[in-house]
Amino acid sequence: MKLPDIFASPANVRSVLQGAHIFNAGDESGEMFVVQSGEVDILINGVLVETVFPEGFFGEISLIEESVRTADAIARTQCKLLPVNRHHFLSLVDEVPQFALHVMKGMADRLRNADRRAKG
């Protein structure tokens, strides 16, 4: 499943300039993002932990937990992002079960990668 396919008519695609902060650790959360084009770096305590490429997503954890951001997201290149607010997220989980599985797989992949980094 290509994640952007479920956004038939994204009304609010956001263009982000290279180097712009999309959000910072400690910011209030209200949405996650799907990368339509470009690349986004995710940093924790100033350390690069992941680069998100087109069709990837980020920001879902704080949206699910309804908590503040735990990382910084910075546009590595000029980007187009599809924001998904909590209401839209819950609707997608309800109406498109594959969406929920896709998000869970992405989170599991991130956890596996973090385990590998911790082991050296």
N, CA, C and O atoms as CSV, one atom per row, in Angstrom:
chain,resi,resn,atom,element,x,y,z
A,1,MET,N,N,0.852,-1.189,0.000
A,1,MET,CA,C,0.000,0.000,0.000
A,1,MET,C,C,0.889,1.241,0.000
A,1,MET,O,O,1.772,1.385,0.845
A,2,LYS,N,N,0.650,2.110,-0.933
A,2,LYS,CA,C,1.343,3.395,-0.939
A,2,LYS,C,C,0.537,4.345,-0.087
A,2,LYS,O,O,-0.630,4.613,-0.371
A,3,LEU,N,N,1.160,4.855,0.958
A,3,LEU,CA,C,0.446,5.705,1.903
A,3,LEU,C,C,-0.213,6.910,1.242
A,3,LEU,O,O,-1.373,7.186,1.546
A,4,PRO,N,N,0.467,7.652,0.344
A,4,PRO,CA,C,-0.204,8.817,-0.249
A,4,PRO,C,C,-1.461,8.457,-1.049
A,4,PRO,O,O,-2.306,9.322,-1.277
A,5,ASP,N,N,-1.597,7.205,-1.475
A,5,ASP,CA,C,-2.786,6.806,-2.233
A,5,ASP,C,C,-4.069,6.987,-1.442
A,5,ASP,O,O,-5.130,7.168,-2.041
A,6,ILE,N,N,-4.012,6.946,-0.128
A,6,ILE,CA,C,-5.231,7.082,0.661
A,6,ILE,C,C,-5.634,8.536,0.839
A,6,ILE,O,O,-6.684,8.826,1.413
A,7,PHE,N,N,-4.806,9.450,0.350
A,7,PHE,CA,C,-5.105,10.872,0.404
A,7,PHE,C,C,-5.507,11.326,-0.989
A,7,PHE,O,O,-4.731,11.975,-1.691
A,8,ALA,N,N,-6.728,10.980,-1.382
A,8,ALA,CA,C,-7.178,11.241,-2.754
A,8,ALA,C,C,-7.073,12.711,-3.130
A,8,ALA,O,O,-6.642,13.033,-4.238
A,9,SER,N,N,-7.452,13.595,-2.243
A,9,SER,CA,C,-7.371,15.020,-2.557
A,9,SER,C,C,-6.880,15.796,-1.335
A,9,SER,O,O,-7.664,16.455,-0.652
A,10,PRO,N,N,-5.583,15.711,-1.068
A,10,PRO,CA,C,-5.077,16.436,0.101
A,10,PRO,C,C,-5.288,17.937,-0.072
A,10,PRO,O,O,-4.731,18.557,-0.978
A,11,ALA,N,N,-6.083,18.496,0.795
A,11,ALA,CA,C,-6.442,19.911,0.670
A,11,ALA,C,C,-5.354,20.832,1.185
A,11,ALA,O,O,-5.311,22.013,0.838
A,12,ASN,N,N,-4.483,20.294,2.007
A,12,ASN,CA,C,-3.521,21.191,2.648
A,12,ASN,C,C,-2.093,20.671,2.591
A,12,ASN,O,O,-1.431,20.552,3.622
A,13,VAL,N,N,-1.617,20.361,1.390
A,13,VAL,CA,C,-0.218,19.972,1.234
A,13,VAL,C,C,0.640,21.145,1.688
A,13,VAL,O,O,0.384,22.289,1.312
A,14,ARG,N,N,1.643,20.866,2.486
A,14,ARG,CA,C,2.519,21.918,2.985
A,14,ARG,C,C,3.870,21.852,2.282
A,14,ARG,O,O,4.510,20.802,2.236
A,15,SER,N,N,4.284,22.964,1.749
A,15,SER,CA,C,5.624,23.075,1.178
A,15,SER,C,C,6.546,23.586,2.278
A,15,SER,O,O,6.233,24.555,2.969
A,16,VAL,N,N,7.689,22.916,2.427
A,16,VAL,CA,C,8.636,23.260,3.481
A,16,VAL,C,C,10.003,23.466,2.833
A,16,VAL,O,O,10.452,22.634,2.045
A,17,LEU,N,N,10.650,24.557,3.161
A,17,LEU,CA,C,11.966,24.859,2.608
A,17,LEU,C,C,13.056,24.045,3.284
A,17,LEU,O,O,12.944,23.690,4.457
A,18,GLN,N,N,14.109,23.755,2.537
A,18,GLN,CA,C,15.261,23.044,3.072
A,18,GLN,C,C,15.767,23.749,4.331
A,18,GLN,O,O,15.917,24.971,4.352
A,19,GLY,N,N,16.024,22.970,5.370
A,19,GLY,CA,C,16.554,23.505,6.620
A,19,GLY,C,C,15.500,23.975,7.608
A,19,GLY,O,O,15.818,24.275,8.759
A,20,ALA,N,N,14.247,24.043,7.170
A,20,ALA,CA,C,13.183,24.515,8.067
A,20,ALA,C,C,12.861,23.459,9.124
A,20,ALA,O,O,12.882,22.259,8.851
A,21,HIS,N,N,12.560,23.935,10.342
A,21,HIS,CA,C,12.116,23.051,11.419
A,21,HIS,C,C,10.620,22.822,11.243
A,21,HIS,O,O,9.834,23.770,11.243
A,22,ILE,N,N,10.237,21.574,11.095
A,22,ILE,CA,C,8.823,21.213,10.962
A,22,ILE,C,C,8.200,21.171,12.351
A,22,ILE,O,O,7.089,21.658,12.563
A,23,PHE,N,N,8.928,20.585,13.291
A,23,PHE,CA,C,8.591,20.684,14.708
A,23,PHE,C,C,9.837,20.394,15.525
A,23,PHE,O,O,10.829,19.872,15.015
A,24,ASN,N,N,9.767,20.743,16.810
A,24,ASN,CA,C,10.881,20.533,17.733
A,24,ASN,C,C,10.418,19.704,18.924
A,24,ASN,O,O,9.236,19.694,19.269
A,25,ALA,N,N,11.363,19.013,19.544
A,25,ALA,CA,C,11.060,18.263,20.765
A,25,ALA,C,C,10.432,19.230,21.764
A,25,ALA,O,O,10.902,20.355,21.936
A,26,GLY,N,N,9.374,18.782,22.414
A,26,GLY,CA,C,8.673,19.599,23.391
A,26,GLY,C,C,7.482,20.347,22.826
A,26,GLY,O,O,6.640,20.832,23.582
A,27,ASP,N,N,7.399,20.448,21.487
A,27,ASP,CA,C,6.240,21.100,20.868
A,27,ASP,C,C,4.975,20.289,21.110
A,27,ASP,O,O,5.015,19.064,21.222
A,28,GLU,N,N,3.865,20.989,21.187
A,28,GLU,CA,C,2.570,20.306,21.249
A,28,GLU,C,C,2.348,19.562,19.934
A,28,GLU,O,O,2.799,19.998,18.874
A,29,SER,N,N,1.656,18.450,20.020
A,29,SER,CA,C,1.402,17.630,18.834
A,29,SER,C,C,-0.044,17.776,18.410
A,29,SER,O,O,-0.943,17.876,19.245
A,30,GLY,N,N,-0.257,17.786,17.128
A,30,GLY,CA,C,-1.621,17.817,16.631
A,30,GLY,C,C,-1.752,17.067,15.322
A,30,GLY,O,O,-2.855,16.848,14.823
A,31,GLU,N,N,-0.605,16.671,14.767
A,31,GLU,CA,C,-0.659,15.986,13.486
A,31,GLU,C,C,0.617,15.205,13.235
A,31,GLU,O,O,1.673,15.486,13.802
A,32,MET,N,N,0.483,14.223,12.372
A,32,MET,CA,C,1.630,13.504,11.831
A,32,MET,C,C,1.762,13.951,10.381
A,32,MET,O,O,0.911,14.682,9.876
A,33,PHE,N,N,2.816,13.519,9.717
A,33,PHE,CA,C,3.058,13.948,8.347
A,33,PHE,C,C,3.455,12.772,7.476
A,33,PHE,O,O,4.174,11.872,7.911
A,34,VAL,N,N,2.977,12.792,6.235
A,34,VAL,CA,C,3.412,11.863,5.201
A,34,VAL,C,C,4.256,12.687,4.238
A,34,VAL,O,O,3.852,13.774,3.825
A,35,VAL,N,N,5.425,12.170,3.882
A,35,VAL,CA,C,6.314,12.879,2.965
A,35,VAL,C,C,5.876,12.579,1.535
A,35,VAL,O,O,5.956,11.440,1.075
A,36,GLN,N,N,5.418,13.604,0.847
A,36,GLN,CA,C,5.025,13.453,-0.556
A,36,GLN,C,C,6.264,13.568,-1.448
A,36,GLN,O,O,6.427,12.804,-2.400
A,37,SER,N,N,7.133,14.530,-1.128
A,37,SER,CA,C,8.403,14.668,-1.849
A,37,SER,C,C,9.418,15.293,-0.902
A,37,SER,O,O,9.066,16.006,0.038
A,38,GLY,N,N,10.677,15.008,-1.173
A,38,GLY,CA,C,11.747,15.536,-0.344
A,38,GLY,C,C,12.174,14.556,0.740
A,38,GLY,O,O,11.778,13.391,0.744
A,39,GLU,N,N,12.996,15.063,1.663
A,39,GLU,CA,C,13.529,14.242,2.747
A,39,GLU,C,C,13.490,15.032,4.050
A,39,GLU,O,O,13.733,16.239,4.065
A,40,VAL,N,N,13.179,14.333,5.146
A,40,VAL,CA,C,13.079,14.961,6.467
A,40,VAL,C,C,13.971,14.206,7.439
A,40,VAL,O,O,13.894,12.982,7.542
A,41,ASP,N,N,14.820,14.943,8.152
A,41,ASP,CA,C,15.669,14.344,9.179
A,41,ASP,C,C,14.968,14.396,10.524
A,41,ASP,O,O,14.360,15.405,10.882
A,42,ILE,N,N,15.059,13.298,11.264
A,42,ILE,CA,C,14.523,13.207,12.620
A,42,ILE,C,C,15.718,13.132,13.566
A,42,ILE,O,O,16.565,12.246,13.446
A,43,LEU,N,N,15.776,14.073,14.508
A,43,LEU,CA,C,16.887,14.141,15.455
A,43,LEU,C,C,16.372,14.056,16.890
A,43,LEU,O,O,15.352,14.652,17.239
A,44,ILE,N,N,17.096,13.309,17.706
A,44,ILE,CA,C,16.812,13.240,19.139
A,44,ILE,C,C,18.046,13.723,19.861
A,44,ILE,O,O,19.132,13.168,19.692
A,45,ASN,N,N,17.881,14.768,20.675
A,45,ASN,CA,C,19.008,15.396,21.379
A,45,ASN,C,C,20.128,15.772,20.412
A,45,ASN,O,O,21.308,15.636,20.733
A,46,GLY,N,N,19.745,16.248,19.219
A,46,GLY,CA,C,20.720,16.693,18.240
A,46,GLY,C,C,21.375,15.590,17.432
A,46,GLY,O,O,22.223,15.869,16.585
A,47,VAL,N,N,20.998,14.338,17.677
A,47,VAL,CA,C,21.586,13.195,16.968
A,47,VAL,C,C,20.597,12.706,15.905
A,47,VAL,O,O,19.432,12.439,16.199
A,48,LEU,N,N,21.084,12.594,14.669
A,48,LEU,CA,C,20.249,12.091,13.577
A,48,LEU,C,C,19.921,10.622,13.824
A,48,LEU,O,O,20.822,9.791,13.933
A,49,VAL,N,N,18.629,10.303,13.912
A,49,VAL,CA,C,18.225,8.918,14.137
A,49,VAL,C,C,17.533,8.315,12.919
A,49,VAL,O,O,17.419,7.094,12.804
A,50,GLU,N,N,17.071,9.174,12.009
A,50,GLU,CA,C,16.386,8.657,10.828
A,50,GLU,C,C,16.224,9.770,9.805
A,50,GLU,O,O,16.106,10.946,10.151
A,51,THR,N,N,16.222,9.374,8.539
A,51,THR,CA,C,15.817,10.264,7.462
A,51,THR,C,C,14.584,9.646,6.833
A,51,THR,O,O,14.583,8.471,6.464
A,52,VAL,N,N,13.537,10.441,6.713
A,52,VAL,CA,C,12.270,9.962,6.157
A,52,VAL,C,C,12.198,10.407,4.698
A,52,VAL,O,O,12.394,11.580,4.380
A,53,PHE,N,N,11.916,9.450,3.825
A,53,PHE,CA,C,11.884,9.671,2.383
A,53,PHE,C,C,10.438,9.693,1.882
A,53,PHE,O,O,9.516,9.419,2.651
A,54,PRO,N,N,10.230,10.017,0.600
A,54,PRO,CA,C,8.864,10.025,0.066
A,54,PRO,C,C,8.114,8.728,0.356
A,54,PRO,O,O,8.669,7.633,0.273
A,55,GLU,N,N,6.850,8.884,0.694
A,55,GLU,CA,C,5.909,7.834,1.095
A,55,GLU,C,C,6.116,7.394,2.528
A,55,GLU,O,O,5.342,6.584,3.038
A,56,GLY,N,N,7.153,7.914,3.201
A,56,GLY,CA,C,7.354,7.636,4.613
A,56,GLY,C,C,6.547,8.612,5.445
A,56,GLY,O,O,5.951,9.551,4.918
A,57,PHE,N,N,6.532,8.384,6.749
A,57,PHE,CA,C,5.763,9.244,7.651
A,57,PHE,C,C,6.534,9.458,8.937
A,57,PHE,O,O,7.465,8.720,9.257
A,58,PHE,N,N,6.125,10.490,9.670
A,58,PHE,CA,C,6.758,10.790,10.953
A,58,PHE,C,C,5.786,11.604,11.794
A,58,PHE,O,O,4.834,12.191,11.280
A,59,GLY,N,N,6.044,11.628,13.093
A,59,GLY,CA,C,5.213,12.387,14.012
A,59,GLY,C,C,4.024,11.623,14.553
A,59,GLY,O,O,3.187,12.188,15.258
A,60,GLU,N,N,3.943,10.348,14.232
A,60,GLU,CA,C,2.770,9.563,14.622
A,60,GLU,C,C,2.741,9.225,16.108
A,60,GLU,O,O,1.660,9.098,16.683
A,61,ILE,N,N,3.888,9.080,16.735
A,61,ILE,CA,C,3.901,8.633,18.133
A,61,ILE,C,C,3.235,9.657,19.046
A,61,ILE,O,O,2.384,9.300,19.861
A,62,SER,N,N,3.609,10.909,18.917
A,62,SER,CA,C,3.001,11.912,19.793
A,62,SER,C,C,1.527,12.120,19.457
A,62,SER,O,O,0.741,12.515,20.317
A,63,LEU,N,N,1.155,11.856,18.206
A,63,LEU,CA,C,-0.258,11.949,17.827
A,63,LEU,C,C,-1.055,10.823,18.496
A,63,LEU,O,O,-2.144,11.054,19.021
A,64,ILE,N,N,-0.514,9.629,18.473
A,64,ILE,CA,C,-1.190,8.481,19.083
A,64,ILE,C,C,-1.266,8.649,20.598
A,64,ILE,O,O,-2.304,8.388,21.206
A,65,GLU,N,N,-0.159,9.088,21.206
A,65,GLU,CA,C,-0.102,9.238,22.659
A,65,GLU,C,C,-0.730,10.537,23.150
A,65,GLU,O,O,-0.957,10.703,24.349
A,66,GLU,N,N,-1.008,11.454,22.236
A,66,GLU,CA,C,-1.487,12.792,22.597
A,66,GLU,C,C,-0.509,13.439,23.577
A,66,GLU,O,O,-0.900,13.959,24.622
A,67,SER,N,N,0.778,13.392,23.210
A,67,SER,CA,C,1.825,13.951,24.048
A,67,SER,C,C,2.659,14.944,23.241
A,67,SER,O,O,2.450,15.112,22.039
A,68,VAL,N,N,3.597,15.593,23.907
A,68,VAL,CA,C,4.479,16.522,23.206
A,68,VAL,C,C,5.467,15.744,22.339
A,68,VAL,O,O,5.673,14.545,22.524
A,69,ARG,N,N,6.061,16.444,21.405
A,69,ARG,CA,C,7.050,15.840,20.500
A,69,ARG,C,C,8.289,15.423,21.286
A,69,ARG,O,O,8.700,16.094,22.233
A,70,THR,N,N,8.867,14.310,20.877
A,70,THR,CA,C,10.078,13.812,21.538
A,70,THR,C,C,11.310,13.970,20.658
A,70,THR,O,O,12.412,13.602,21.064
A,71,ALA,N,N,11.134,14.513,19.459
A,71,ALA,CA,C,12.243,14.667,18.520
A,71,ALA,C,C,12.062,15.961,17.740
A,71,ALA,O,O,11.012,16.600,17.787
A,72,ASP,N,N,13.111,16.321,17.029
A,72,ASP,CA,C,13.052,17.439,16.095
A,72,ASP,C,C,12.883,16.861,14.690
A,72,ASP,O,O,13.450,15.814,14.379
A,73,ALA,N,N,12.118,17.530,13.854
A,73,ALA,CA,C,11.971,17.155,12.450
A,73,ALA,C,C,12.400,18.357,11.616
A,73,ALA,O,O,11.822,19.439,11.721
A,74,ILE,N,N,13.421,18.151,10.786
A,74,ILE,CA,C,13.992,19.235,9.996
A,74,ILE,C,C,14.035,18.803,8.528
A,74,ILE,O,O,14.446,17.687,8.212
A,75,ALA,N,N,13.611,19.688,7.650
A,75,ALA,CA,C,13.618,19.387,6.217
A,75,ALA,C,C,15.064,19.313,5.717
A,75,ALA,O,O,15.782,20.313,5.718
A,76,ARG,N,N,15.474,18.138,5.299
A,76,ARG,CA,C,16.820,17.964,4.725
A,76,ARG,C,C,16.879,18.594,3.338
A,76,ARG,O,O,17.898,19.153,2.931
A,77,THR,N,N,15.761,18.489,2.626
A,77,THR,CA,C,15.620,19.093,1.303
A,77,THR,C,C,14.287,19.834,1.294
A,77,THR,O,O,13.517,19.756,2.251
A,78,GLN,N,N,14.025,20.546,0.219
A,78,GLN,CA,C,12.684,21.129,0.080
A,78,GLN,C,C,11.693,19.973,0.048
A,78,GLN,O,O,11.941,18.961,-0.608
A,79,CYS,N,N,10.570,20.117,0.754
A,79,CYS,CA,C,9.620,19.016,0.916
A,79,CYS,C,C,8.191,19.459,0.636
A,79,CYS,O,O,7.841,20.636,0.728
A,80,LYS,N,N,7.389,18.470,0.294
A,80,LYS,CA,C,5.938,18.616,0.304
A,80,LYS,C,C,5.433,17.562,1.283
A,80,LYS,O,O,5.713,16.372,1.137
A,81,LEU,N,N,4.681,18.022,2.289
A,81,LEU,CA,C,4.203,17.147,3.355
A,81,LEU,C,C,2.686,17.130,3.382
A,81,LEU,O,O,2.037,18.149,3.145
A,82,LEU,N,N,2.132,15.977,3.668
A,82,LEU,CA,C,0.692,15.819,3.832
A,82,LEU,C,C,0.410,15.674,5.321
A,82,LEU,O,O,0.709,14.626,5.893
A,83,PRO,N,N,-0.157,16.688,5.967
A,83,PRO,CA,C,-0.451,16.590,7.396
A,83,PRO,C,C,-1.687,15.718,7.639
A,83,PRO,O,O,-2.640,15.730,6.859
A,84,VAL,N,N,-1.646,14.971,8.726
A,84,VAL,CA,C,-2.779,14.133,9.140
A,84,VAL,C,C,-3.070,14.484,10.593
A,84,VAL,O,O,-2.285,14.148,11.480
A,85,ASN,N,N,-4.208,15.165,10.847
A,85,ASN,CA,C,-4.538,15.509,12.231
A,85,ASN,C,C,-5.148,14.302,12.937
A,85,ASN,O,O,-5.422,13.281,12.308
A,86,ARG,N,N,-5.356,14.421,14.229
A,86,ARG,CA,C,-5.843,13.283,15.022
A,86,ARG,C,C,-7.194,12.780,14.532
A,86,ARG,O,O,-7.399,11.569,14.442
A,87,HIS,N,N,-8.119,13.677,14.213
A,87,HIS,CA,C,-9.429,13.259,13.717
A,87,HIS,C,C,-9.294,12.465,12.418
A,87,HIS,O,O,-9.912,11.411,12.268
A,88,HIS,N,N,-8.494,12.963,11.486
A,88,HIS,CA,C,-8.273,12.274,10.213
A,88,HIS,C,C,-7.581,10.936,10.450
A,88,HIS,O,O,-7.928,9.935,9.824
A,89,PHE,N,N,-6.598,10.920,11.358
A,89,PHE,CA,C,-5.887,9.696,11.692
A,89,PHE,C,C,-6.852,8.626,12.193
A,89,PHE,O,O,-6.822,7.489,11.722
A,90,LEU,N,N,-7.709,8.989,13.149
A,90,LEU,CA,C,-8.664,8.020,13.703
A,90,LEU,C,C,-9.653,7.549,12.647
A,90,LEU,O,O,-10.035,6.379,12.633
A,91,SER,N,N,-10.069,8.445,11.765
A,91,SER,CA,C,-10.964,8.049,10.668
A,91,SER,C,C,-10.283,7.052,9.751
A,91,SER,O,O,-10.893,6.067,9.335
A,92,LEU,N,N,-9.010,7.307,9.431
A,92,LEU,CA,C,-8.269,6.389,8.561
A,92,LEU,C,C,-8.092,5.023,9.215
A,92,LEU,O,O,-8.243,3.993,8.558
A,93,VAL,N,N,-7.772,5.014,10.500
A,93,VAL,CA,C,-7.622,3.742,11.213
A,93,VAL,C,C,-8.929,2.952,11.154
A,93,VAL,O,O,-8.915,1.734,10.974
A,94,ASP,N,N,-10.050,3.644,11.306
A,94,ASP,CA,C,-11.363,3.005,11.292
A,94,ASP,C,C,-11.763,2.536,9.889
A,94,ASP,O,O,-12.281,1.432,9.724
A,95,GLU,N,N,-11.520,3.373,8.892
A,95,GLU,CA,C,-12.014,3.096,7.539
A,95,GLU,C,C,-11.039,2.315,6.660
A,95,GLU,O,O,-11.462,1.628,5.730
A,96,VAL,N,N,-9.751,2.414,6.942
A,96,VAL,CA,C,-8.735,1.757,6.107
A,96,VAL,C,C,-7.799,0.964,7.025
A,96,VAL,O,O,-6.739,1.462,7.404
A,97,PRO,N,N,-8.180,-0.259,7.382
A,97,PRO,CA,C,-7.360,-1.033,8.314
A,97,PRO,C,C,-5.895,-1.173,7.882
A,97,PRO,O,O,-5.011,-1.266,8.734
A,98,GLN,N,N,-5.633,-1.188,6.586
A,98,GLN,CA,C,-4.258,-1.295,6.114
A,98,GLN,C,C,-3.426,-0.087,6.554
A,98,GLN,O,O,-2.213,-0.199,6.733
A,99,PHE,N,N,-4.074,1.056,6.727
A,99,PHE,CA,C,-3.377,2.248,7.199
A,99,PHE,C,C,-2.805,2.001,8.590
A,99,PHE,O,O,-1.637,2.295,8.846
A,100,ALA,N,N,-3.622,1.464,9.485
A,100,ALA,CA,C,-3.158,1.176,10.845
A,100,ALA,C,C,-2.007,0.175,10.823
A,100,ALA,O,O,-1.030,0.342,11.552
A,101,LEU,N,N,-2.113,-0.849,10.004
A,101,LEU,CA,C,-1.037,-1.835,9.901
A,101,LEU,C,C,0.236,-1.202,9.350
A,101,LEU,O,O,1.336,-1.525,9.798
A,102,HIS,N,N,0.091,-0.309,8.387
A,102,HIS,CA,C,1.246,0.381,7.810
A,102,HIS,C,C,1.947,1.231,8.876
A,102,HIS,O,O,3.176,1.238,8.958
A,103,VAL,N,N,1.177,1.936,9.678
A,103,VAL,CA,C,1.757,2.756,10.749
A,103,VAL,C,C,2.446,1.864,11.773
A,103,VAL,O,O,3.552,2.177,12.213
A,104,MET,N,N,1.815,0.762,12.159
A,104,MET,CA,C,2.433,-0.148,13.135
A,104,MET,C,C,3.722,-0.751,12.585
A,104,MET,O,O,4.698,-0.891,13.321
A,105,LYS,N,N,3.738,-1.105,11.313
A,105,LYS,CA,C,4.956,-1.649,10.708
A,105,LYS,C,C,6.068,-0.608,10.728
A,105,LYS,O,O,7.217,-0.929,11.033
A,106,GLY,N,N,5.731,0.629,10.406
A,106,GLY,CA,C,6.730,1.694,10.443
A,106,GLY,C,C,7.303,1.885,11.831
A,106,GLY,O,O,8.508,2.078,11.989
A,107,MET,N,N,6.444,1.835,12.839
A,107,MET,CA,C,6.904,1.984,14.226
A,107,MET,C,C,7.782,0.796,14.628
A,107,MET,O,O,8.788,0.975,15.316
A,108,ALA,N,N,7.407,-0.414,14.202
A,108,ALA,CA,C,8.204,-1.604,14.511
A,108,ALA,C,C,9.574,-1.518,13.840
A,108,ALA,O,O,10.582,-1.879,14.448
A,109,ASP,N,N,9.621,-1.047,12.604
A,109,ASP,CA,C,10.903,-0.883,11.903
A,109,ASP,C,C,11.796,0.101,12.640
A,109,ASP,O,O,12.997,-0.131,12.783
A,110,ARG,N,N,11.211,1.209,13.111
A,110,ARG,CA,C,11.995,2.203,13.853
A,110,ARG,C,C,12.544,1.609,15.151
A,110,ARG,O,O,13.692,1.865,15.513
A,111,LEU,N,N,11.737,0.827,15.841
A,111,LEU,CA,C,12.184,0.196,17.081
A,111,LEU,C,C,13.331,-0.782,16.807
A,111,LEU,O,O,14.318,-0.805,17.543
A,112,ARG,N,N,13.203,-1.583,15.758
A,112,ARG,CA,C,14.272,-2.510,15.381
A,112,ARG,C,C,15.566,-1.755,15.062
A,112,ARG,O,O,16.647,-2.152,15.498
A,113,ASN,N,N,15.448,-0.676,14.307
A,113,ASN,CA,C,16.628,0.120,13.966
A,113,ASN,C,C,17.262,0.742,15.213
A,113,ASN,O,O,18.487,0.810,15.316
A,114,ALA,N,N,16.443,1.191,16.151
A,114,ALA,CA,C,16.966,1.766,17.393
A,114,ALA,C,C,17.702,0.688,18.201
A,114,ALA,O,O,18.740,0.960,18.805
A,115,ASP,N,N,17.160,-0.528,18.208
A,115,ASP,CA,C,17.824,-1.636,18.892
A,115,ASP,C,C,19.192,-1.908,18.268
A,115,ASP,O,O,20.173,-2.113,18.982
A,116,ARG,N,N,19.255,-1.909,16.934
A,116,ARG,CA,C,20.527,-2.150,16.244
A,116,ARG,C,C,21.546,-1.055,16.588
A,116,ARG,O,O,22.716,-1.343,16.840
A,117,ARG,N,N,21.093,0.192,16.595
A,117,ARG,CA,C,22.003,1.293,16.926
A,117,ARG,C,C,22.496,1.165,18.371
A,117,ARG,O,O,23.663,1.436,18.652
A,118,ALA,N,N,21.631,0.760,19.269
A,118,ALA,CA,C,22.010,0.632,20.685
A,118,ALA,C,C,23.048,-0.489,20.883
A,118,ALA,O,O,23.906,-0.408,21.761
A,119,LYS,N,N,22.949,-1.518,20.057
A,119,LYS,CA,C,23.882,-2.636,20.155
A,119,LYS,C,C,25.214,-2.334,19.470
A,119,LYS,O,O,26.194,-3.058,19.650
A,120,GLY,N,N,25.237,-1.271,18.694
A,120,GLY,CA,C,26.475,-0.853,18.026
A,120,GLY,C,C,26.631,-1.564,16.739
A,120,GLY,O,O,27.613,-1.348,16.029
